[in-house]
Amino acid sequence: MDIRNIAIIAHVDHGKTTLVDQLLKYSGTFRDNEMIQDRVMDSNDIERERGITILAKTTAIDYKNTRINILDTPGHADFGGEVERIMNMVDGVLLVVDAFEGTMPQTRFVLKKALEAHVKPVVVVNKVDRPSADPVRVVDEVLELFMELGADDDLLEFKTVYCSALKGTSSYSDKIEDQKEGMDPIFDTILSEIPAPDTNVDAPLQFQPALLDYNDYVGRIGIGRIKGGVIRTGEIVSCCRLDGSVKQFKIQKLYGYLGLKKIEIKEAYAGDIVAIAGLSDLSVGETICDNDHLLPLPKLRIDEPTLQMTFGVNSSPFAGQEGDLLTYSKIEERLFRECQKDVSLRVEKIPNTESFIVSGRGELHLSILIENMRREGFELQVSKPEVILKEEDGVIKEPFEDVQIDCPEDYLGNIMDSFGTHGGELVHMSYNQNQVRVNYIVPSRALLGFTTSFLTMTKGYGMINHSFREYRERLKLSVGERSLGVLVSTDTGQSTPYAIQHVEERGTLFIAPGTQVYEGMIVGENRYDMDLAVTVIKAKNLTNMRSSSKDTTVVLKTPRKMSLEECLDYINTDELVEVTPLNYRMRKKILDTVERKKFDARNKKIAEENK
C-alpha cells in the first residue's frame, strides 16, 4: 500500500480539527452506523471546552489504496515546538487558512516551520461559506507570505482547495456555488501533490521519536516515522542517546494508527508512523537503530522555555478543605510525570522550600497544566509568570513576540500609547473599512497581564494574537505589573451583603455575599494605585428596630468573575493564586495585614533610597 504522511497546520481556530473530522468521515474510515462526536481529535476535556488543540494527534485513513497518515497539530504559539518536530515526520502539509481572517501570526509561524523543513505545502482555504469571506484576497495574502518567508520558486505554484469543513463541502473553485459535498478534491490533491516518503525497507533500521506519550503500564511511548528498515515487536535494538552513549533494549509494544484507534501491531516498515514502548527514559530526538548499524539521525531542536512560575504547596488557611492531593511529594510526582511526555516543560526544585520552578513555553502552556492538576484533585499555589532571561556574550536578553491586533479604528490610539510606553515596535498597519490591523514586536513581559487591559481598551471588540519571535537585548523598562491596587480582606469568615455594600464604593469586587474569605485574600480591585485593607464579613448590628431580613433589600453589583488565565495575568509579584478543585483565589504572599504593611513600608523606603 502506498503511504502519504501529512500534517495539518494553521492559526488557532481556522478549522484544522474540524477538517480532520470530515476527512475521517468521507474516507469511509468509520462504519455508517458509528456515532462520532464533533472535533473528534480533541479528546482532552479542556481541548473540547476551549475549542483548541493542545496535543498533536495522529490518525490514519485509507483512500484509493493509499494509507494517509495525518497529524493534527496545535495552533497556539505555546505548543509550536510540537509543530516543528512533526515536520520531521511528514512529507507535506495542508496549510488551512480562514477565508475571512486570512493569514494570522500563527499562520506565519507554522508555514515558516514547514518551509524550513522543506515539506510540500497544499493550501486549504476554509470557511468559504462564512459571511464576508474573500477567498481570492486570502490566497493573495498566502502568496505574499510565501514570498516574504523566502519560499523556493517551485513552492510558489502551490495547489489550492476551497472548503467548508463545518458543512463538509469542498471544491477546486473559489466560488461558493461550486462547493460539493465530500472531501475528494482534498484527498486527490494530497495524492497528486504530496510525495510518498523516500525510504528504503532494506536499509538498516532508523527510527526517531518526535513526540512522546506516557502511560503507567509501559512508561514512555515514542511516536515518530521509521526512516529506514523494519521494526518488530520483541526484537532487541539500540538507542543512540543524545549524550552520545548507546543503550540496548527490547521493543515491548509497537502501535500503528487507523482512524481514531491506536492498534497494536507486530511489525512496521520504513515510511510508517508508529509508536514504540520499551525504553523507560526514551527522549525526543534519539535514534533507534539495529545493533550492528549505529546510524544516529541529526538531533531534533526542542524549543526552550520562555516563561517560568513557582508551584508550591498550598499554605492558605483553607488548605486541605477542597482537594485530596496537596502534599509536596504528590505535586512532585505529578510534575515529574508531566515531564515524561512534555519535552518543553522544565521542573526544578527550590532548595529548602516546598516549591518548584516550572518553566514552559507561555502562559497557556502552564495554565493548561495547572487546570489539569486542579481537575485531578490537586491543591497548590502558583506565582505570577515571569519571563526567562538569557545571557549571551555578557548581554542580558529577553524574549520578544510578534503581536497582531485587530480592532475598530476608534480604539487604536489607546493601544498605540500602551505599546509605545512598553517598548513596542510598530511593524505594519492596514485598514479594512472601519477595522484596523496593526503588527508589533513587543517584549514578552509587556504582554503579561495585558489581555485584561486590552479588552477594557477595546470594550471587548479587539482581537490579539501573539507568538514568540526571538531573544533581544533586555529593555530598561518597568513593565508587567498591574497599575491598580487591590482590596484585601482583613478577616476570616463569610462575606455579608452589608459589608460588601460599604466596600463597593472603593472599587470592583471579585466575590459575592456568602463567599468564605480569609485574611490576606484579594476580594476586589481598588480604584486607585494602592492596596486597601477592607472587611467584607461585618454584619449589621441588630436591635429591636432592625432585623437581618432587611439585608435582602440590599442591591449589589455583579462581582467580576476571573478565569485561571485572568488570575495569573492579574496578580503582581507579591501575590499568589491559590488553586483548588473548586476555586481560584488570589491572595497576598504575606497574609497578616500588619506584617504585610511593615514589609511594604520597608520596600518603599529601600526603593526611594535607591533612586
C-alpha positions as CSV (number, residue, x, y, z in Angstrom):
1,M,0.0,0.0,0.0
2,D,1.2,3.5,-0.9
3,I,1.8,5.9,2.0
4,R,1.4,9.7,2.4
5,N,2.4,11.4,5.6
6,I,0.9,14.9,6.1
7,A,0.5,17.4,8.9
8,I,-2.4,19.9,9.1
9,I,-1.2,23.3,10.2
10,A,-3.0,26.6,10.8
11,H,-3.6,29.5,13.1
12,V,-5.8,28.9,16.1
13,D,-9.5,28.4,15.2
14,H,-9.0,28.2,11.5
15,G,-10.6,24.8,11.4
16,K,-7.9,22.1,11.4
17,T,-9.6,19.7,13.8
18,T,-13.0,20.1,12.1
19,L,-11.3,19.4,8.8
20,V,-9.8,16.2,10.1
21,D,-13.4,15.2,11.2
22,Q,-14.6,15.5,7.7
23,L,-11.5,13.7,6.2
24,L,-12.2,10.8,8.6
25,K,-15.9,10.8,7.7
26,Y,-15.6,10.9,3.9
27,S,-12.8,8.4,3.8
28,G,-15.1,5.7,4.9
29,T,-12.9,5.0,8.0
30,F,-16.0,4.8,10.2
31,R,-18.9,2.5,9.8
32,D,-22.1,4.1,8.6
33,N,-23.8,3.4,12.0
34,E,-20.9,4.6,14.1
35,M,-21.6,7.7,16.2
36,I,-18.8,10.2,16.0
37,Q,-18.7,13.4,18.0
38,D,-17.6,16.8,16.6
39,R,-13.9,17.7,16.8
40,V,-13.3,14.0,17.5
41,M,-9.5,14.5,17.5
42,D,-9.8,16.9,20.5
43,S,-10.1,14.1,23.1
44,N,-9.0,16.1,26.1
45,D,-11.8,17.7,28.1
46,I,-10.0,21.1,28.1
47,E,-9.5,20.9,24.4
48,R,-13.2,20.3,23.8
49,E,-14.2,23.1,26.2
50,R,-11.9,25.7,24.8
51,G,-12.1,24.6,21.2
52,I,-8.3,24.4,20.8
53,T,-5.8,21.6,20.1
54,I,-3.2,21.3,22.9
55,L,-1.5,18.0,22.0
56,A,-0.6,16.8,18.5
57,K,-2.8,13.8,17.4
58,T,-2.0,11.0,15.0
59,T,-4.6,9.3,12.8
60,A,-4.7,7.4,9.5
61,I,-7.2,6.9,6.7
62,D,-7.2,4.7,3.7
63,Y,-8.2,6.3,0.3
64,K,-7.8,4.7,-3.1
65,N,-5.4,2.0,-1.8
66,T,-3.2,4.7,-0.1
67,R,-2.6,5.0,3.6
68,I,-2.7,8.7,4.5
69,N,-1.2,9.3,8.0
70,I,-2.5,12.6,9.3
71,L,-1.1,14.7,12.2
72,D,-3.4,17.3,13.6
73,T,-1.2,19.9,15.2
74,P,-1.7,22.6,17.8
75,G,-2.4,26.1,16.5
76,H,-1.3,28.1,19.6
77,A,2.2,29.6,19.8
78,D,2.8,27.9,23.2
79,F,2.7,24.5,21.5
80,G,4.8,25.5,18.5
81,G,7.6,23.1,19.5
82,E,5.4,20.1,18.6
83,V,4.7,21.6,15.2
84,E,8.4,22.0,14.5
85,R,9.2,18.4,15.4
86,I,6.3,17.0,13.5
87,M,7.8,18.4,10.3
88,N,10.4,15.7,10.6
89,M,7.7,13.0,10.3
90,V,5.9,14.2,7.2
91,D,6.5,15.0,3.6
92,G,3.8,17.6,3.1
93,V,1.4,19.9,4.9
94,L,-2.2,21.1,4.5
95,L,-2.0,24.8,5.4
96,V,-5.5,25.8,6.5
97,V,-6.4,29.5,6.2
98,D,-9.7,31.1,7.2
99,A,-11.4,32.7,4.1
100,F,-12.3,35.8,6.1
101,E,-9.4,36.3,8.6
102,G,-6.7,35.4,6.1
103,T,-3.1,35.0,7.3
104,M,-2.5,35.4,11.0
105,P,0.6,35.3,13.3
106,Q,0.4,31.6,13.7
107,T,-0.1,31.0,10.0
108,R,3.3,32.7,9.5
109,F,4.9,30.7,12.3
110,V,3.7,27.2,11.2
111,L,4.4,27.9,7.5
112,K,7.9,29.1,8.3
113,K,8.5,25.8,10.1
114,A,7.2,23.8,7.1
115,L,9.3,25.7,4.6
116,E,12.4,25.3,6.8
117,A,11.8,21.5,6.8
118,H,11.4,21.5,3.0
119,V,8.0,19.8,3.0
120,K,5.4,20.3,0.2
121,P,2.5,22.6,1.1
122,V,-1.0,22.5,-0.1
123,V,-3.3,25.4,0.8
124,V,-6.8,24.8,2.0
125,V,-9.0,27.9,2.2
126,N,-11.6,27.0,4.8
127,K,-14.9,28.7,5.9
128,V,-15.7,29.9,2.3
129,D,-19.4,29.9,3.4
130,R,-18.6,32.5,6.1
131,P,-20.2,35.9,5.7
132,S,-17.8,38.4,4.2
133,A,-15.4,35.6,3.2
134,D,-12.9,36.7,0.5
135,P,-11.0,33.6,-0.7
136,V,-9.3,35.5,-3.6
137,R,-7.8,38.0,-1.2
138,V,-6.8,35.3,1.2
139,V,-4.9,33.4,-1.5
140,D,-3.1,36.6,-2.4
141,E,-2.1,37.0,1.3
142,V,-0.8,33.5,1.4
143,L,1.3,34.0,-1.7
144,E,2.7,37.2,-0.2
145,L,3.5,35.2,3.0
146,F,5.3,32.5,0.9
147,M,7.4,35.1,-0.8
148,E,8.1,37.0,2.4
149,L,9.4,33.8,4.1
150,G,11.7,33.1,1.1
151,A,9.9,30.0,-0.3
152,D,11.6,28.4,-3.3
153,D,10.1,29.3,-6.7
154,D,8.5,25.9,-7.2
155,L,6.6,26.2,-4.0
156,L,5.0,29.5,-5.1
157,E,2.9,27.4,-7.5
158,F,1.1,25.8,-4.6
159,K,-2.2,24.0,-5.2
160,T,-5.3,25.4,-3.5
161,V,-8.5,23.7,-2.5
162,Y,-11.6,25.6,-1.1
163,C,-13.8,24.1,1.5
164,S,-16.3,24.5,4.4
165,A,-15.1,22.0,6.9
166,L,-18.2,22.7,9.1
167,K,-20.6,21.7,6.2
168,G,-18.4,19.0,4.8
169,T,-18.1,20.5,1.3
170,S,-15.1,21.2,-1.0
171,S,-14.1,22.3,-4.5
172,Y,-11.2,23.4,-6.6
173,S,-13.1,26.6,-7.4
174,D,-13.2,29.7,-5.2
175,K,-17.0,30.2,-6.0
176,I,-19.3,29.3,-3.1
177,E,-21.9,27.8,-5.6
178,D,-19.3,25.3,-6.8
179,Q,-18.9,23.6,-3.4
180,K,-20.0,19.9,-3.4
181,E,-20.4,17.5,-0.5
182,G,-17.4,15.4,0.2
183,M,-13.6,15.9,0.5
184,D,-12.4,14.2,-2.7
185,P,-10.7,17.4,-4.0
186,I,-8.5,17.5,-0.9
187,F,-7.8,13.7,-1.0
188,D,-6.9,13.8,-4.6
189,T,-4.7,16.8,-4.2
190,I,-2.9,15.0,-1.4
191,L,-2.2,12.0,-3.6
192,S,-1.1,14.1,-6.6
193,E,0.9,16.8,-4.8
194,I,2.4,15.3,-1.6
195,P,5.3,12.9,-2.4
196,A,5.4,9.4,-0.9
197,P,8.1,9.0,1.7
198,D,11.6,8.5,0.3
199,T,12.5,5.3,2.3
200,N,14.2,2.0,2.0
201,V,12.8,-1.1,3.7
202,D,16.1,-3.0,3.0
203,A,18.2,-0.3,4.8
204,P,19.3,-0.6,8.4
205,L,16.7,0.4,11.0
206,Q,16.4,4.1,11.8
207,F,13.5,5.4,13.9
208,Q,13.5,8.8,15.7
209,P,10.7,9.8,18.1
210,A,9.5,13.3,17.5
211,L,6.6,13.2,20.1
212,L,6.2,11.5,23.5
213,D,3.3,9.8,25.2
214,Y,3.2,8.1,28.6
215,N,1.1,5.6,30.4
216,D,1.6,3.8,33.7
217,Y,1.7,0.3,32.1
218,V,4.5,0.7,29.6
219,G,6.1,4.1,30.6
220,R,7.2,6.4,27.9
221,I,6.0,5.9,24.3
222,G,7.9,7.4,21.4
223,I,6.0,8.5,18.3
224,G,7.7,9.0,15.0
225,R,8.4,7.9,11.5
226,I,10.5,4.9,10.5
227,K,13.2,6.4,8.3
228,G,14.6,3.1,7.1
229,G,14.3,-0.6,7.6
230,V,11.8,-2.7,9.6
231,I,10.9,-2.7,13.3
232,R,9.4,-5.7,15.0
233,T,7.8,-6.3,18.4
234,G,10.2,-8.3,20.7
235,E,13.4,-7.6,18.9
236,I,16.5,-6.1,20.7
237,V,17.5,-2.8,19.3
238,S,20.0,0.0,20.2
239,C,19.1,3.6,21.2
240,C,21.7,6.2,20.3
241,R,21.3,8.7,23.1
242,L,21.6,12.5,22.9
243,D,24.8,12.4,25.0
244,G,26.5,10.0,22.6
245,S,26.0,6.8,24.6
246,V,24.2,3.7,23.3
247,K,21.7,1.6,25.2
248,Q,20.1,-1.7,24.1
249,F,16.5,-2.5,24.9
250,K,13.6,-4.7,23.8
251,I,10.6,-3.4,21.8
252,Q,7.8,-4.3,24.2
253,K,4.9,-2.7,22.3
254,L,4.5,-1.4,18.7
255,Y,1.5,0.6,17.7
256,G,0.1,1.8,14.4
257,Y,-2.9,4.1,13.7
258,L,-6.1,3.7,11.8
259,G,-9.0,6.1,12.3
260,L,-9.1,7.0,15.9
261,K,-7.6,3.7,17.1
262,K,-4.1,3.0,18.2
263,I,-3.6,-0.6,17.0
264,E,-1.1,-3.0,18.5
265,I,1.0,-4.4,15.6
266,K,3.8,-6.9,15.2
267,E,6.0,-5.1,12.6
268,A,6.2,-1.8,10.7
269,Y,8.2,-0.6,7.7
270,A,10.1,2.4,6.5
271,G,7.7,5.3,6.0
272,D,5.2,4.2,8.6
273,I,4.3,6.5,11.5
274,V,4.3,4.3,14.7
275,A,4.6,4.4,18.4
276,I,7.0,2.2,20.4
277,A,7.4,1.3,24.0
278,G,10.2,-0.5,25.9
279,L,12.7,2.2,27.0
280,S,11.6,4.0,30.2
281,D,13.7,7.1,29.6
282,L,13.4,7.4,25.8
283,S,13.8,11.1,24.7
284,V,12.7,13.1,21.7
285,G,15.5,13.2,19.0
286,E,17.2,10.0,20.0
287,T,17.6,7.3,17.2
288,I,16.6,3.6,17.4
289,C,18.9,1.5,15.3
290,D,19.9,-2.0,14.5
291,N,22.5,-3.3,17.0
292,D,25.0,-3.8,14.1
293,H,24.4,-0.4,12.4
294,L,24.5,2.5,14.7
295,L,23.5,5.4,12.5
296,P,22.1,8.3,14.6
297,L,19.9,10.9,12.8
298,P,20.5,14.6,13.3
299,K,19.2,15.8,16.7
300,L,15.8,17.5,16.7
301,R,15.6,21.0,18.0
302,I,13.4,21.5,21.1
303,D,12.2,25.0,21.8
304,E,13.5,26.3,25.1
305,P,11.0,27.6,27.7
306,T,10.5,31.4,27.8
307,L,8.3,31.7,30.9
308,Q,8.5,30.4,34.4
309,M,6.3,30.2,37.5
310,T,6.6,28.9,41.1
311,F,4.4,26.0,42.0
312,G,4.1,25.3,45.7
313,V,2.2,23.5,48.4
314,N,-1.0,25.4,49.3
315,S,-0.3,27.4,52.5
316,S,-3.7,29.3,52.8
317,P,-5.9,28.9,55.9
318,F,-8.3,26.9,53.7
319,A,-5.6,24.3,52.6
320,G,-7.0,20.8,52.5
321,Q,-10.6,21.7,52.5
322,E,-11.4,21.1,48.9
323,G,-8.7,18.9,47.4
324,D,-7.2,15.4,48.1
325,L,-3.7,15.8,46.6
326,L,-1.9,18.5,48.5
327,T,1.5,17.3,49.7
328,Y,4.9,18.2,48.3
329,S,5.6,14.6,47.3
330,K,2.3,14.3,45.3
331,I,2.9,17.5,43.5
332,E,6.5,16.5,42.7
333,E,5.3,13.1,41.4
334,R,2.7,14.8,39.2
335,L,5.1,17.3,37.7
336,F,7.7,14.6,37.0
337,R,5.0,12.6,35.2
338,E,4.2,15.6,33.0
339,C,7.8,16.0,32.1
340,Q,7.8,12.4,30.8
341,K,5.6,13.5,27.8
342,D,6.1,17.2,27.5
343,V,9.6,17.9,26.4
344,S,9.1,21.7,26.5
345,L,8.5,21.6,30.3
346,R,11.2,22.0,32.9
347,V,10.8,21.4,36.6
348,E,13.4,22.4,39.2
349,K,13.2,22.0,43.0
350,I,13.8,25.1,45.1
351,P,16.1,24.1,47.9
352,N,14.8,24.2,51.5
353,T,11.2,25.0,50.4
354,E,8.1,23.1,49.3
355,S,8.1,24.8,45.9
356,F,9.2,24.2,42.3
357,I,10.2,26.5,39.5
358,V,8.2,25.3,36.5
359,S,9.2,26.6,33.1
360,G,7.2,26.4,29.9
361,R,6.6,28.0,26.5
362,G,4.0,30.5,27.7
363,E,1.0,31.3,29.9
364,L,-1.4,29.0,28.1
365,H,1.2,26.1,28.3
366,L,1.5,26.5,32.1
367,S,-2.2,27.3,32.8
368,I,-3.3,24.1,31.0
369,L,-1.0,22.1,33.3
370,I,-2.5,23.9,36.4
371,E,-6.0,23.3,35.1
372,N,-5.4,19.6,34.6
373,M,-3.9,19.2,38.1
374,R,-6.9,21.1,39.6
375,R,-9.3,18.7,37.9
376,E,-7.3,15.7,39.2
377,G,-7.9,16.8,42.8
378,F,-4.7,18.8,43.5
379,E,-4.4,21.9,45.6
380,L,-1.5,24.2,45.0
381,Q,-0.4,27.8,44.9
382,V,1.3,29.5,41.9
383,S,3.1,32.7,41.4
384,K,2.9,35.4,38.7
385,P,4.6,34.2,35.5
386,E,8.0,35.7,34.7
387,V,10.0,35.7,31.5
388,I,13.2,33.8,31.4
389,L,16.3,35.9,30.7
390,K,19.4,34.7,28.8
391,E,22.9,36.0,28.9
392,E,24.9,35.9,25.6
393,D,28.4,37.4,25.3
394,G,27.8,39.4,28.5
395,V,24.5,40.8,27.3
396,I,21.2,40.1,29.1
397,K,18.5,39.2,26.6
398,E,14.7,38.7,27.0
399,P,12.1,37.1,24.7
400,F,10.2,39.3,22.2
401,E,7.0,38.4,20.5
402,D,5.2,39.2,17.2
403,V,1.8,40.7,18.1
404,Q,-1.1,41.2,15.7
405,I,-4.2,43.2,16.8
406,D,-7.5,43.6,15.0
407,C,-9.8,46.2,16.4
408,P,-12.2,49.1,15.5
409,E,-10.3,52.2,14.4
410,D,-11.7,54.2,17.4
411,Y,-9.6,52.2,19.9
412,L,-6.3,52.3,18.0
413,G,-4.9,55.4,19.9
414,N,-5.1,53.7,23.3
415,I,-3.3,50.6,22.0
416,M,-0.5,52.6,20.4
417,D,0.0,54.6,23.5
418,S,0.2,51.5,25.6
419,F,2.7,49.6,23.3
420,G,4.7,52.8,22.9
421,T,5.4,53.0,26.6
422,H,6.1,49.3,26.8
423,G,8.9,49.1,24.2
424,G,6.7,48.0,21.3
425,E,7.9,48.4,17.7
426,L,5.2,49.1,15.1
427,V,5.9,46.9,12.0
428,H,2.8,47.2,9.9
429,M,-0.7,48.8,9.8
430,S,-3.6,48.2,7.4
431,Y,-7.2,49.4,7.3
432,N,-10.3,47.5,6.1
433,Q,-13.4,49.7,6.3
434,N,-13.6,50.8,10.0
435,Q,-11.4,47.9,11.2
436,V,-7.6,48.3,11.6
437,R,-4.9,45.6,11.8
438,V,-1.6,46.5,13.5
439,N,1.5,44.4,13.9
440,Y,4.1,45.0,16.6
441,I,7.2,43.4,18.0
442,V,6.9,43.6,21.8
443,P,8.9,42.3,24.8
444,S,7.1,39.2,26.2
445,R,6.9,40.7,29.7
446,A,4.9,43.6,28.4
447,L,2.2,41.1,27.4
448,L,1.9,39.6,30.9
449,G,-1.3,40.9,32.3
450,F,-2.0,42.9,29.1
451,T,-5.0,40.9,28.0
452,T,-7.3,42.3,30.7
453,S,-6.4,45.9,30.0
454,F,-6.6,45.2,26.2
455,L,-10.2,44.0,26.5
456,T,-11.0,47.1,28.5
457,M,-9.3,49.4,26.0
458,T,-11.3,47.9,23.1
459,K,-14.5,47.3,25.0
460,G,-14.3,43.6,24.1
461,Y,-14.2,44.3,20.3
462,G,-10.5,43.7,19.9
463,M,-8.6,40.5,19.0
464,I,-5.0,39.9,19.9
465,N,-2.7,37.2,18.7
466,H,1.0,36.8,19.5
467,S,3.8,34.3,19.1
468,F,7.4,34.0,20.2
469,R,9.9,35.8,17.8
470,E,13.4,35.8,19.2
471,Y,15.6,36.9,22.1
472,R,16.8,40.5,22.1
473,E,18.7,42.8,24.4
474,R,16.7,43.5,27.5
475,L,15.0,46.9,27.5
476,K,15.3,49.2,30.5
477,L,11.6,49.3,31.2
478,S,9.4,48.6,34.2
479,V,6.5,46.7,32.7
480,G,4.4,43.7,33.6
481,E,3.0,44.9,36.9
482,R,-0.7,45.9,37.5
483,S,-1.3,49.6,37.7
484,L,-4.2,49.5,40.2
485,G,-4.2,48.3,43.8
486,V,-6.4,45.6,45.3
487,L,-8.9,45.3,48.1
488,V,-7.5,42.8,50.7
489,S,-9.6,41.1,53.4
490,T,-8.6,41.8,57.0
491,D,-10.7,38.9,58.4
492,T,-11.6,35.3,58.0
493,G,-15.2,34.3,57.7
494,Q,-18.2,34.5,55.4
495,S,-18.8,37.7,53.4
496,T,-22.1,39.6,54.0
497,P,-24.2,41.9,51.8
498,Y,-24.0,44.6,54.5
499,A,-20.2,44.7,54.4
500,I,-19.9,44.3,50.6
501,Q,-22.3,47.2,50.2
502,H,-19.9,49.5,52.0
503,V,-16.8,48.2,50.2
504,E,-18.3,48.5,46.7
505,E,-17.7,52.2,46.5
506,R,-13.9,51.5,46.9
507,G,-13.7,49.6,43.6
508,T,-14.8,46.4,41.9
509,L,-15.5,43.2,43.9
510,F,-14.4,39.7,42.9
511,I,-16.7,37.9,45.4
512,A,-20.4,37.6,46.1
513,P,-22.1,37.5,49.5
514,G,-21.7,34.2,51.2
515,T,-18.2,33.6,50.0
516,Q,-15.7,32.2,52.5
517,V,-12.7,34.5,52.8
518,Y,-9.5,34.7,54.9
519,E,-7.2,37.4,56.0
520,G,-4.8,38.4,53.1
521,M,-7.2,37.1,50.4
522,I,-7.8,39.5,47.5
523,V,-11.5,40.3,47.3
524,G,-11.6,43.1,44.8
525,E,-9.8,45.8,42.8
526,N,-9.2,49.3,44.2
527,R,-9.9,52.2,42.0
528,Y,-6.5,53.8,43.0
529,D,-2.9,52.6,42.6
530,M,-2.6,51.4,46.2
531,D,-3.7,48.3,48.2
532,L,-6.5,48.8,50.7
533,A,-7.3,46.5,53.6
534,V,-11.1,46.0,54.0
535,T,-13.5,43.9,55.9
536,V,-16.2,42.0,53.9
537,I,-17.6,39.9,56.8
538,K,-19.0,42.6,59.0
539,A,-22.7,42.1,59.9
540,K,-25.3,44.7,60.7
541,N,-25.8,45.4,64.4
542,L,-29.3,44.1,65.3
543,T,-31.7,45.9,67.6
544,N,-35.4,45.6,68.3
545,M,-36.0,48.0,65.4
546,R,-33.7,46.3,62.9
547,S,-33.7,42.7,61.7
548,S,-31.4,40.7,59.5
549,S,-34.2,40.1,56.9
550,K,-33.7,43.7,55.8
551,D,-30.4,42.6,54.2
552,T,-32.4,41.2,51.4
553,T,-33.2,44.7,50.2
554,V,-29.5,45.4,49.5
555,V,-28.9,45.7,45.8
556,L,-25.3,44.8,44.9
557,K,-23.3,44.9,41.7
558,T,-22.4,41.6,40.0
559,P,-18.9,40.7,41.0
560,R,-16.2,40.3,38.3
561,K,-15.6,36.6,37.6
562,M,-12.0,35.7,36.9
563,S,-10.8,32.6,35.0
564,L,-7.5,31.0,35.8
565,E,-5.6,32.8,33.0
566,E,-7.1,36.1,34.1
567,C,-6.0,35.5,37.7
568,L,-2.4,34.7,36.5
569,D,-2.5,37.8,34.3
570,Y,-3.8,39.9,37.1
571,I,-1.6,39.2,40.1
572,N,1.6,41.1,41.0
573,T,4.9,39.7,42.2
574,D,3.9,39.9,45.8
575,E,0.7,37.9,45.2
576,L,-0.2,34.2,44.5
577,V,-3.1,32.3,43.0
578,E,-4.5,29.5,45.2
579,V,-5.8,26.7,43.0
580,T,-8.2,24.0,44.3
581,P,-10.6,21.6,42.6
582,L,-13.4,24.1,43.4
583,N,-12.0,27.6,43.4
584,Y,-9.3,30.0,42.2
585,R,-8.4,32.5,44.9
586,M,-6.0,35.4,44.6
587,R,-4.1,36.2,47.8
588,K,-1.1,38.2,49.1
589,K,2.1,36.2,49.8
590,I,2.1,37.7,53.3
591,L,-1.4,37.1,54.7
592,D,-1.1,39.0,58.0
593,T,-2.3,42.6,57.5
594,V,0.1,44.2,60.0
595,E,3.2,42.3,58.8
596,R,2.4,43.0,55.2
597,K,2.1,46.7,55.8
598,K,5.5,46.7,57.6
599,F,7.1,44.8,54.7
600,D,5.6,47.1,52.1
601,A,6.8,50.2,54.0
602,R,10.4,48.8,54.2
603,N,10.4,48.0,50.4
604,K,9.1,51.5,49.7
605,K,11.8,53.1,51.8
606,I,14.5,51.0,50.1
607,A,13.2,51.9,46.6
608,E,13.3,55.6,47.5
609,E,16.9,55.4,48.8
610,N,18.0,53.6,45.6
611,K,16.6,56.4,43.4
